[in-house]
């Protein structure tokens, strides 16, 4: 579970261009950025999922990109200027 205030954005992995995903990089708005697959970090078997999502989290001054199989919970919309 992640605190909502730490989440900057959620994207579908295919939309984030998982190009170079085997190297732990994806192209986010044309910029290569590192990511971590929670499935791999936790050592879980790879289930067939229809889509994966990238969650961009900012805990403090750092930015972390996590690839997850499922997004759950309630939806809240926040419009940032």
Residue, then its C-alpha position, 0 to 999 in steps of 0.5 A: x500500500x502506498x500513501x496517495x500523497x506520495x504518488x505522482x502519477x500512474x501509467x500503463x506500462x505499454x503507454x510508457x514505452x517499455x522499450x529497453x525494459x529488460x535493462x530496467x529502463x523505460x522511456x517516459x515522455x521520451x526520457x529513459x528512466x530506471x524502474x523496478x518491477x515489484x514482482x521481481x524484487x519480491x521473487x514472485x512467479x510471473x503470472x499472465x496479466x493483461x497489463x502492467x502499470x507504472x507508479x511514479x512515487x516521490x518519497x521525500x526528495x527522490x523519485x521511484x518508478x514501480x512496475x505493478x501487476x494490479x492497481x487497487x483501491x479507491x480512485x481519487x483525482x487531483x489536478x496539479x497546476 
